[in-house]
């Protein structure tokens, strides 16, 4: 009997939505099975189902082809970008990314291998991820599978980011949002210090405010705020939002 091979990898952004809900186009039966099996495992445990990410599929396809050509499994071959670089090159925007790979005669065996390996199981059941793509290629009677997961980051303009944070600020405290964003945007772009006053933060989503900022808001000391957004530098292949909030009495 031929040996079965698996490997897993996980990368997290140091900074703290998806496309379609199921595989589209020319995905194979094996790929559809592995996505459905992963979501079944998650739903049974009270976790949300993963959305299909077409850009992530392109990244998985590239790596699956490398494995099938070499008839082996690895997360990165010599001269090949790592999973985060492959995903970014394929147009994926993410704050978390992870990967399972395997080689076996059938998709059923591949899923069983992943679920019976602690690291692969952790990737598949990770509550932080919300998207998935699976690519499976066959060569000489073996299936070479790449299962990529990520937490997708929505592509928002600076104006959209500022409006979303302004809404969160006003839902937390009775504030007037100042129409001018100039000082806040300058603060956001500075390496250190502030053009105005108070706080700057980087995050992988804009669903909630940092606790430190929330504490300032509920103190009742501030009645006006300005919000600025700018590029998040130094996050490598990960995507994050860079925000400055200036608070005034």
Residue, then its C-alpha position, 0 to 999 in steps of 0.5 A: x500500500x502506498x503511503x499517504x502524505x499530509x502537511x499543514x501551514x499557518x500564518x497570522x498577520x500581526x495586525x489584527x467578505x468573502x466572494x461566493x458561497x460555493x465552488x464555481x466554474x470548472x471545479x472537480x468533484x474531488x474539490x467540491x467534496x473537500x469543500x463540502x466536507x470541511x463545511x460539514x465539519x464546521x457546521x456540526x461544531x457550531x462554526x460558520x461555513x466557509x465561503x469560496x474564494x476564487x482568487x484563493x483558488x488561483x493560488x491553490x492551483x499554482x501550488x497544486x501544479x508544483x506538487x503534482x509535477x514533482x509527485x511530492x508534497x510541500x508548502x514551498x519548493x525552492x524558488x517558489x513564493x510562500x503561501x502568503x505571497x502566492x495568495x497576495x499575487x493572486x489578488x487575495x486580501x487577507x489578515x489570516x492565511x493557512x494551508x493544508x496539503x496532502x497526497x492520497x488516492x481519493x478525496x475521502x482519504x485526504x479529508x480523513x487524513x486532515x481531520x485526524x491530524x491535529x494541525x490540519x484539523x486546527x486549520x480546517x476548524x479555525x474560527x478566525x478564517x472565513x474563506x476557503x479554496x481547494x485545488x486537486x490534481x491527479x497524476x499517476x493514480x494519486x491526488x495532490x490536494x491544496x486546501x487554503x483558508x483565509x480571513x478576507x479583508x474587504x477592499x475599502x477606500x479611505x473615505x469608506x474606512x473613515x465613515x465606518x470608524x466614524x459610525x462606530x465612534x458615534x455609536x459608542x459616545x455622543x460625538x460630533x465628527x469633524x468634516x476635515x480629515x487633514x490632521x487625522x490623515x497626516x497623523x495616520x501617515x506618520x511613523x510616530x507622534x501625532x499631528x493632532x491628539x490621541x490615537x492611531x491603530x492598525x487592524x485587520x477589520x473595522x468591526x469594532x474599536x480598540x479597547x483603549x479607544x473605547x475607554x477614552x470615549x466612555x470617559x465623557x471627556x471628548x465631544x468631537x472627533x476627526x478620523x483619518x485613514x492611510x496605507x498600512x505599511x510593513x504588513x508584508x503580504x497581509x492586508x490591514x487598515x491604518x486609522x488615526x482618531x483625533x479626540x477633542x474636548 
